[in-house]
């Protein structure tokens, strides 16, 4: 479902600020894989997700999604393949629009998107049933402005919108980092439910090592733009936070053990 082959990306090449963010990175995801991604600041995690999403072109290598070479596709052409949830709950939704209007825009992804014709009763009922699955009572607030929702409610809505069209690949970029622990746990629970229900191929970046171990069927660790550790199946189930800390130390990446990583 996703195949990255020898991906490289350098920012500010030829200047004093030159930074190699991805260094010959290769990664293969089978359909239905749920891969958690950890690594210190500057390891290349978000750069990898942005490369997949087409936010910027890669310098070398190829990117295939569901067997299609999208390396040269601009961001808008990749949108039909992808669902994405960002760290900031304010991203991914339109605050001044109603919940049902946001849902309508998400359901019309890949088509000419307009609300000019309004929302049909059939569409409204579909959105209500989808919102019920969140268990947050949003199905009774469909005409409320999204900007009135709490951060957790808004992130849950964004997750639902990102998966409404069952994307080929779901990208989760630290999507619970800005939430309090209780709300983050709820959003992660919803994430598991949606991913398992729809068998979505998923890449989830997290700084929380416990979450990286608990969720998904595979865990990869990045450092200096490369994958330095890849565990799945029983190996992943046996992992502990201490095991991951040791892996970081083995990579010589003491700088990667930021306060956020250790506290997690």
C-alpha positions in Angstrom: 0.0 0.0 0.0 3.0 2.3 0.6 6.5 1.9 -0.9 9.2 4.4 -0.2 12.4 3.6 -2.1 15.7 5.4 -1.2 14.0 8.7 -0.4 16.3 11.6 0.3 15.5 15.2 1.2 17.9 18.0 2.0 16.8 21.5 3.0 18.9 24.6 2.3 21.4 22.6 0.2 24.7 24.4 -0.3 24.2 26.8 2.6 25.4 27.0 6.2 21.9 25.9 7.1 22.1 22.7 5.1 20.1 19.9 6.8 19.6 16.3 5.5 16.2 15.4 6.7 15.8 12.0 4.9 18.9 10.0 4.0 18.1 7.1 1.6 15.1 6.0 3.5 13.1 2.9 2.4 9.9 1.7 3.9 7.3 -0.8 2.7 3.8 -1.1 4.2 1.4 -3.9 3.4 -2.3 -3.2 3.2 -3.8 -3.0 6.7 -0.5 -2.3 8.4 -0.7 0.1 11.4 2.8 1.4 11.9 3.8 3.7 14.8 6.8 5.9 14.2 9.1 7.3 17.0 12.3 9.3 17.0 13.9 12.4 18.5 13.4 15.9 17.3 14.9 16.2 13.8 14.8 12.5 13.2 12.8 12.9 9.9 9.4 11.7 11.1 7.3 14.6 9.9 9.5 15.1 6.9 8.7 11.6 5.8 4.9 12.1 6.2 5.2 15.4 4.3 7.1 13.7 1.6 4.4 11.1 1.3 1.7 13.7 1.3 3.5 15.7 -1.4 4.0 18.9 0.7 7.4 19.1 -0.9 9.2 17.1 -3.6 11.9 14.6 -2.6 15.4 15.0 -4.0 15.9 11.3 -4.8 13.9 8.1 -4.7 10.3 7.1 -5.5 7.0 7.0 -3.6 4.3 4.6 -4.5 0.8 4.5 -3.0 -1.4 1.5 -3.8 0.9 0.6 -6.7 0.8 4.1 -8.2 4.0 6.1 -8.6 3.0 9.4 -7.0 6.6 10.8 -6.8 5.9 13.6 -9.2 2.3 14.2 -8.1 1.6 17.6 -6.5 -0.1 17.6 -3.1 -3.6 18.1 -4.4 -3.3 15.0 -6.7 -2.4 12.8 -3.8 -5.3 14.0 -1.7 -7.6 11.3 -3.1 -5.3 8.6 -1.7 -4.7 10.1 1.7 -6.4 11.0 5.0 -4.4 13.1 7.4 -4.8 14.3 11.0 -2.4 17.0 12.3 -1.1 17.7 15.8 -3.0 21.0 16.1 -6.8 20.3 16.5 -7.4 23.6 14.7 -6.1 22.1 11.5 -8.3 19.9 9.3 -11.6 21.6 10.0 -13.2 24.9 9.2 -14.0 26.6 12.5 -16.7 29.0 11.2 -18.7 26.2 9.5 -21.1 23.8 11.0 -20.3 20.2 11.9 -22.5 18.9 9.1 -20.9 21.3 6.6 -17.4 20.1 7.5 -18.6 16.5 7.1 -20.1 17.3 3.7 -16.8 18.8 2.5 -14.9 15.7 3.7 -17.4 13.3 2.0 -17.0 15.1 -1.3 -13.2 14.8 -1.4 -12.0 14.1 -4.9 -15.0 15.7 -6.4 -16.0 19.3 -7.1 -16.6 20.5 -3.6 -19.3 23.0 -3.0 -22.2 23.4 -0.6 -24.2 25.4 -3.1 -26.7 22.6 -3.5 -26.9 22.1 0.2 -26.9 18.9 2.2 -29.6 16.3 1.4 -31.6 14.5 4.1 -29.9 11.3 3.1 -26.4 12.8 3.5 -27.4 14.3 6.9 -28.6 11.0 8.2 -25.3 9.4 7.0 -23.3 12.0 8.9 -25.5 11.5 12.0 -24.8 7.8 12.0 -21.1 8.4 11.5 -20.9 10.9 14.3 -22.7 8.5 16.7 -19.7 6.1 16.4 -17.6 8.7 18.2 -19.7 8.5 21.3 -19.4 12.2 22.0 -22.9 13.4 21.3 -21.9 15.4 18.3 -24.8 13.8 16.3 -27.1 16.1 18.3 -25.0 19.2 17.5 -24.7 18.9 13.8 -25.6 22.6 13.2 -23.1 23.8 15.8 -20.0 25.7 14.6 -16.9 23.6 14.8 -15.0 26.4 16.5 -17.2 25.9 19.6 -16.0 22.3 20.1 -13.3 21.4 22.6 -9.9 20.3 21.3 -10.6 16.7 21.8 -14.0 16.9 20.1 -12.5 18.7 17.2 -9.7 16.2 16.8 -12.1 13.3 17.0 -14.2 15.0 14.3 -11.1 15.6 12.2 -10.2 11.9 12.5 -13.7 10.9 11.4 -13.5 13.3 8.4 -10.1 12.1 7.4 -11.4 8.5 7.2 -14.9 9.1 5.9 -13.8 8.1 2.3 -11.7 5.2 3.5 -8.3 6.5 2.3 -5.7 4.2 0.9 -3.3 5.6 3.5 -4.0 7.4 6.8 -1.3 9.7 8.1 -1.4 10.7 11.8 1.1 13.4 12.7 1.2 13.4 16.5 -2.5 13.8 16.5 -2.9 13.5 20.3 0.1 15.5 21.4 -1.9 18.7 22.0 -4.5 17.0 24.1 -4.7 16.2 27.8 -3.9 12.6 28.7 -7.6 11.6 29.2 -8.7 13.1 26.0 -5.7 11.7 24.1 -6.5 8.2 25.3 -10.1 8.6 24.0 -8.9 9.8 20.6 -6.4 6.9 20.4 -9.2 4.5 21.3 -11.3 5.9 18.5 -8.3 5.7 16.2 -7.9 2.0 16.9 -11.6 1.4 16.3 -11.7 3.2 13.0 -8.4 1.7 11.7 -9.5 -1.9 12.7 -13.0 -1.5 11.4 -12.0 -0.2 8.0 -8.6 -2.0 7.8 -6.9 1.2 7.1 -3.2 1.3 6.3 -1.8 3.8 8.8 1.3 5.7 9.7 1.2 7.3 13.2 3.9 9.5 14.5 4.1 9.8 18.2 6.5 11.0 20.9 4.9 8.8 23.5 6.8 5.5 23.6 4.0 3.7 25.5 1.5 4.6 22.8 4.0 3.5 20.1 4.2 0.1 21.8 0.5 -0.3 22.6 -1.0 0.7 19.2 -0.5 -0.8 15.8 1.1 -4.0 14.6 4.5 -2.6 13.8 6.9 0.0 15.2 9.7 1.8 13.5 12.3 4.1 15.1 14.0 6.9 13.1 17.2 8.8 13.6 19.1 11.2 11.3 16.7 10.6 8.4 17.0 6.8 8.5 15.0 3.9 10.0 17.3 2.4 12.7 14.8 -0.1 14.2 11.8 -2.0 12.9 9.8 -4.4 15.0 6.5 -6.2 14.4 4.5 -9.1 15.6 5.6 -10.8 18.8 8.8 -8.7 18.9 6.8 -5.6 19.1 4.5 -7.0 21.7 7.5 -7.8 24.0 9.0 -4.3 23.7 9.2 -2.0 26.8 10.0 1.7 27.0 13.4 0.8 28.5 14.1 -1.3 25.4 13.4 1.7 23.2 15.6 4.0 25.3 18.4 1.5 24.9 17.9 1.5 21.1 18.2 5.3 21.1 21.5 5.1 23.0 22.8 2.4 20.7 22.2 4.8 17.8 24.4 7.3 19.5 21.4 9.6 19.6 21.5 11.0 23.1 20.3 14.3 21.7 17.2 12.4 20.6 16.4 11.7 24.2 14.7 15.0 24.7 12.7 15.8 27.8 9.5 14.9 25.9 10.8 11.5 25.0 11.9 10.7 28.5 8.8 12.0 30.2 6.7 9.9 27.7 
